[in-house]
Amino acid sequence: MSDLNKTLQSIKRASIRPSPTVSVVQLIMSVLFLIFGVVLMLTTAKEAGGDGSGFIMAFLVIWVVACLGTMIYSIVNLASFKGARNRPSALAIDVVEIEKEDESRSAVSSPGGESMDFEAKLRKLEALRKDGILSEEEYQRKRKEILDQKW
């Protein structure tokens, strides 16, 4: 198996998110767009006075909600960088975070904490037997232990 395949298999979770600099710019733009939307909404409401402004008002309400959502996301993302050991560079656009599986655990755990990756354990055991590292007796004993685990 190549080193790339081994690395990819060891990744538990990977995520890409905006850097703090991008989040600040996004927050500023969201505030500007929110102000623009509110001013436009109030101006449109005064001018239309009731004829056919339902579509325009619905659009502007969606606009304001989207701006508020973007602002909240930016604030939450910025807050997640507070006190971080590896704060990204100010010039970074995106932050890529890769969480690797704990090397001491070869099995993936279920939400209840029980080991679920019997197939991987059995394949590894079979490979050890084929390579001559385990005797047939050791292989059978360990295989029985794995299969006796709670499914």
Residue pairs with C-beta under 8 A, 6 or more apart in sequence:
10 100
10 101
10 103
11 98
11 99
11 100
11 101
12 99
12 100
12 101
13 98
13 99
14 96
14 97
14 98
14 99
15 96
15 97
16 94
16 95
16 96
16 97
17 77
17 94
17 95
17 97
18 26
18 74
18 77
18 93
18 94
18 95
19 88
19 89
19 92
19 93
19 94
19 95
20 77
20 78
20 81
20 87
20 88
20 90
21 90
21 91
21 92
21 93
22 92
22 93
22 94
23 74
23 77
23 78
24 74
24 78
26 70
26 73
26 74
27 71
27 74
27 75
27 78
30 67
30 68
30 70
30 71
30 74
31 67
31 71
33 63
33 67
34 64
34 67
34 68
34 71
37 60
37 63
37 64
37 67
38 64
40 60
41 57
41 60
41 61
41 64
44 53
44 56
44 57
44 60
45 53
45 57
48 56
81 87
81 88
88 95
101 108
106 117
106 120
106 121
106 124
107 115
107 116
107 117
107 118
107 120
107 121
108 115
108 116
108 117
108 120
109 115
109 116
110 116
114 150
115 149
118 146
118 147
118 149
118 151
121 146
122 143
122 146
125 134
125 139
125 142
125 143
125 146
126 139
128 134
128 139
129 136
129 139
134 142
